[in-house]
Amino acid sequence: MDSSSSEVKIISKCFVKPKTLPEKWKEPYHFSPLDHVMLSIHYIQKGLLFLKPSFCESDNVVNPKEFIETLLEKLKDSLAIALVHFYPLAGRLSTLKSNDSRSHSVLVDCNNSPGAGFIHAESDLSVSDILGSKYVPLVVQSFFDHHKVLNRDGDTMSLLSVKVTELVDGVFIGLSMNHSLGDGSSFWQFFNSLSEIFNSQEETIGNALLCLKNPPIFREVSGPIYSLPFSEPDESLSQSEPPVLKERMFHFSSETVRSLKSKANQECGTTKISLLQSLTAFIWRSITRARKLPNDQETTCRLAAGNRSRMNPPLPKNHFGVYVSLVKATTIIGNLLENEFEWAALKLHQAVTEHTGEKISYEVDQWLKSPLPLQVYRLSNLNIVHMGSSPRFNKYGCEFGMGKAVAVRSGYGGKYDGKVSAYPGREGGASIDLEVCLLPESMEALESDQEFISLVSSST
């Protein structure tokens, strides 16, 4: 079946409001400087693919139709409770201009909003159509709401949307969250909390004050930041269409990842280079080699580094918001390819080590002096490899009455040539899945690279 041509049919759409209104959210939630940085990039779109339970013809207790209806109602109830704890996700963005209209600040209005989005959809696809393709089918992008939407559009669109797509033999639950409100860590904190509430006992579900194991901590709400210059958004830059990309999942076993880490540390005479830094160095060299660029050009590898533990004082892991920075290492292509991956791993490790609380504070201060929002077109160029997401996020811990998910997939948001996202492997341990987006000719060269393919266990 050509899954890229299949349609996803919308069955119903609605909004879900928090079950109760916490007193503290009656006032607006003002953006921090880093929240403003994210306004011109896409929503976070990640989701989980589940197999439907098997039903016997003689099963008169639960049939497939009743199962889906029950799943949808329970998800809505769980979402209403989750939004009590994550109340800003039920709001809408609003822009405040200073008296002279030369500067502005963005806030979340938690009161004047219909709530978070909730969509039920159907598709004639099967799970094997999604997982059996060599490349991630384009139809997966239709499993998410807010396709191509930018964070700044949260003034008219929901800041969170849950889309449940029923397949022939599976269910895909896709979440789209405004990236200005939270980073990947916050996104998966919400997803896990939604799962926790869903799996609570029925008598607990009715209690909107359900205690979460990992409740979000929101920073103290302060007043607006009026130092940000106000200007109308440049639609031509932020909404320009990217080139056609190939997207493929590559699986690396625990043994392979641990071996890369061991080699990197042994060669560099240290024990500090991490699993992800080692694998990132390997994929940086592999993609750069596949691109066949001149050796005298520069190449840059970026990592999305969490800032919570680096702040002074450190913030707890469940501190909700945008606490992530881009950490990068740059070198000449010739140097990268002439040396083994261990050399690149040490460069990445040094860049991460230098990413301190003092440096984070300095970068925020510098941005406030010249506050330009991120643009997707600024995030990518011919020579960049960007490692996003994290295998440390508890993605397969999210369950909704269908057992463990069979795969993690993402939507359109934030993808460009050289974008790589790291997910935990389904079997656990140190295994890692890499979602790689490349130009077609570069992907073909990568797939023909024996050094790279020899370490890939499988496509997922």
N, C-alpha and C positions, 0 to 999 in steps of 0.2 A: 504493500500500500504506500502511495506517495503521501506521507503524513503532512508534508509541507503545504499541500493543497486542501487539506481537510479543514472544515470550519468548526469553530467552537460556538455553540448556540447558547445565548443567554436565556435562562429560564425565569429568573427573578432577580430583582435588585431592591435593596432597602438600606436604611441606615440604622445603626444600633447605638443607643445612648448608654452612658454609664448607669448602673442600677441605682446608685445614689449620688448625690452631689456633696463631695467633701468640702468642708468649710473653707479650707485653704485655697481652693481653686476658684473661688468666687472673684478673685482678683486676677488680672491678666498675668501671663507668664512671659516675661521679657527675655529676648534672645541675648546670649552672651556674644562676645566678638567672634568666637569660632563658629557659632551657629550661623552668623551672617555670611561667613566665608562660603558656606555650602549652598547658598540660595540658587545658584545658576547651574547646578548639576542635577542629575536624575535622582528619583526616589530609589531607595534600596528595594530590590525585588528578589526574594529568595523563597523557595517552596519545597515541599516534600511530596514524593510520590509513594502512595500506599497501594497494596493489593487489597481488593475487596475480600471479605470473608467468603468462603464457599458455602452455598446454600443447597440443601437437599430438597428434592421435589416434595418429599413428605414432611418437610419442616413447616408446620403450621403456626409456629410461634413467631418467627421472624422471616420475612421474605425480602428480596432485594429492594423493593420499593419502600417498604417500611423501614429498612435499615437506613436508607439515604435520608428519609424524612426525619428519623430520629437523630441521625448524625447532624443534620442541619440545625434542628431546634436546639440540640445540646450545645452546638458550637456557638449559636447566637447567645444563649444564656451564659455560656462561659465568657464570651467576649464582653457582655454587659458587665460582668463582675470584674474581669481583667481591667476594664477601662476605669473602674473606681480607683485602682492602684496606679494606673498609667493615664491619669485623666487628661493631660495635654494632647494625647493622641486622638481624643474625641473632639478637639477644637478646630479652629480655622485661623489662618494667619491674618494679621492686620498690620498695616504700615502707619507709623506715626511720623509726621513731618514736623520739624522745628518751626518756630514762629516765622522765620524768614524763608522757610521752604528750601533751604540750602542743604540741610542734612536730615537724616531719617533714622528710624530704628524700627525693628520688626518685633512683634509680640504674638503670642497665641491667645486668642479670645476663647476661653473655655465655656462660655455661656451661650453665645449667639451662634450655635452650630447644630446641625441635625444629627451629628455624631459620626462614627466611623462607618465606612462602607462595608456592605456584605452582599456578595453576589453568588448565585447558584448557576452553574453552567453545565452543559453536556457536550460530549464529543463522541464520535463513532470510532475513535482510536482505541487501541489496546495498549497495555503496559509494554508489550514487546515492540510496538511501533515506536515508542519513545526510547527504549533502552537498546533496541536491536539495530538502530541506525548507526552508521560509522560516525556521522556528525550529529550534533544536537539539532533536531528538527526545528525549523522556524516556528512551527505551531506552538512550541513551548512558550514563546513570548505571549501567546494568547491566553495562557493560563494565569495571567496577572492583570490586575486592573492598573490604571494610570500608565498606559503604554506611552513612552516618550515624554512623559510629563516631567517638568522641572520642579524643584522644591518651592520656588517662588510662586508657583501656581496654587499653593496651598491656601490662598485667600478665597478661592472659589471651589476647590476640590478637597475631599477628605484627606486628612493627614495620615490616615491608616485605612487600608482596605483589605478585606479578606475575600478571596475568590476560591470557591470550591467547585472544581470541575470533575464531573462524573465521567469516567471512561467505561468502556465495555466491561473490563475486569479490574478496574482500579479507581482510585480517587486521588486527585492532586489538590493539595491545599497550598495556595500561593498567597504570600503576604507582601504588600507594597507599603512601605513606611517612608514618610518624609525624612530625608537624610539630614535636614537642618535641626531636627529634634534629637536625633540620636545616631550613633555610629553602629558598626556591626555588632559590637559587644552588647549594646542596648537593644538592638533588633532581636538578637537571639535570646536575650533575657526575657523580652516580652513573649516570644514564641514559646519558650519553655514554661513561662508562667501560665500562658493560655492552656498548654497541655496539662499542667499541674491541676488547674481548676477543672478542666474537662474530666480528668480521671479521679477527681474527688468523689466521695460517696454522695448519693442523691440527697441525703438530708443536709449535707454541707453546701451543696450547690445553691440551695435557697438562701443561704446566708451571704449577703453582699459584703460582709466584713471578714470574709475568709482570709486567714493568715497565710501568706506565702512563705515558702522556705527561703526565698531570695528576693525580698521586697525591694522595689526600686527606691533609691535615695535621690531626690531632686535637690539641686542647689537652691539656696535661698533666693527668692525672687526679689530682684532689685529694680530700680527705675530704668527707663529707656536710655539707650546709648545714642546721643544725638550728634556724635562727632563724625558719623559716617555720611559722606557726601551723597546727596540724592541725585540720581539721574535715571532716565527712562532706560529699561533694559534693551540691549542690542539684540534684536531677534535674529538678525542675519548671522551673527557669530554663534549664538548659543544653540540655535535650532538647525544648523547646517547638517545635511545628511552625511553620515560617515560612509566610507567605501564598503563594499560587500565583503563580509568576513566569513571565514570558516571557523566553527566552534566545535571543539572536540574534548572529551574527557579522557584523561590518562591516569591510570592507577599505578601507584608505587607501593609495594609491599613493605611491611615493617622491617624485614631483613634488608631490603634495598636502601631504605631511608637511613637506618642505623649504620649501614656500611658506609654510606656517603659521609655521615657525621664523623665516624671513626677515622676515615681517611683524611678528612679536612683537618681535624684536630691533631692527628699524628704528624701530618706533613708540616703543619704550622707550629708545632711545639706548644700546644695549648689544650685545654679541656673545655673552653668556654664557647666555642662555636656551636650553635644550636642545630637541631634537626632541620628546621625550616630555612635557616640561613644557608645550610649546606645544599639542600634541594633547590633553593632559589638560585644559588650560584650556578648549579648544574643546568637549570633551565635557561638562565641568562646566556650562558655560553652557547647552548644548543640553538636557541632562537636566533642569536646574533650570527651564528655560522650559517643558519638556514636562509637568512636574509641576503647573504652574499654582497654585503656592502664593502666599500673601499676600506682598507686597513688603516688609513690615516684619519678616518672620521672618528668622532667621539660616540660612545654609547653609555647610556645611563640605566641603572637598575634601581627601582624604587620599591620600598616596603612601606606598607601602612602600619605604623608603630603606635601601639597604645600608650597613652600619656598618664593614665591614672596612677600607676605605681611610681612614675617618675616625678610627679608633682611634689612640691614641698609645702606643707606635709603631704604624703601620699593620700590618694583618694581610695575608698573601698571599691572593689570590683563592680558592685551593683549600683554605683553612682551613675545615674541615667543622664545621657547627653552626648555631646560631640567632644570626645577626648582622644583624638587621634591626629597624628601628623605624618607627613611624607618624609621618610628618611631615604637618602639616596647615595649611591656610589657611582662615580663617573671615571671612565678610563678610555684610552684609545683602543679601537677594535683590534688592532694588531696585537697589542699587549694582552688583551683578554683571551684571544685565540691561541697565542703562542704559549701561554701558561696553562697549567691544568686548572680544573675547577676549584681546587683548594685555595689557589691564589685569590680568586674572586670571592670565595667564602670568607677569607680573612678581611678583605676590603669591606664586605657587607657587615661583618661583625664589628669592625672598627667604627663604621658609620652609626650602627645601633648603639654602641657603647658611648659614643660622643653625644647621643641624644639625651641630654640631661634636663632636669627641671629648669635650670638656669637658661638653657638654650631655648626651651619651649617658651618661657616667659619673654625672652628677648624677641623671638619671632612674632609673638602676639603683639608686642609693643611696636615692632617695625610695621606690622600689617595695619595697625590702627593709624599710623602716620600716612599710609598710602593704601587705603582699604579697597582692594580689587577682589571681587568674588572669583572663585574658581570657575573655569569654563572647561567643558569637555575637550574643546579643541586645544586648550593650553595643556591639558594633561597628556596629550599624545603627540609624538612625532615619529619619524622613520626609525629612530634608533633607541627607543625606550622599551624596556620591559618593566611592567608594573605588577608586583605581587600584592593582591588584595585578599580580603577575608582572612580566615585563620582556621587551621585544623584543631585549634584548642576550643572553639565554640562547640557547645553540646548540641549538635544538630540532630543526631539520631536519637537523642533522649526525648524528643517530642513525639508522643504517641496519642492517637485519638480513636482508640477502640479497634484498631486494625493491625495491631502489632507494630513492629519496627519498620520504618520507612525503607523502601528498596533503593531509593536514590534521592539526592539533592540536586535541584536544578534552579537556574536563575532566569530572570527576564531580560528585557532589552537594556535596562538602565546601566549606564556607566561602562559600556563595552566599546573597545577600540582596538586597533592593531597593536598587539603586544600586551594586552591585558590578560593577566593570569589570576585565577582565584583558587585559593587552597582550601579544601574541605577535608574533614576527617574521613578516612576509609571506613566503609560500613562494618568491616570485621573488627575495627578497633585497633588497639595497640598503637604502634607508631605509623601505621599505614596512612597514606595521604592520596587524595584524588586532586588532580589539577585540571581546572577548566581553562583551556587555552584558546584565545581568540587571535587569529592571524589572517593576513591576506592569503588568498588561495594559493599563490605560488610559493609563499613562505611555508604554509602548512604542508604542502606537498614535499618540499625539501626536508622539513623536519621529520616527516614520516619515513623518508628515505635515509635518514641519518642513523647509521648502525649503532653508533655509540649511545645515542639517545634511546632508540627503540629497544636495545638490549637490556635496558634497565626498567622498561615499562612492563608491568605484569599483564595488563589488559586494558582495554578501553571499557569504561563503565557506562 
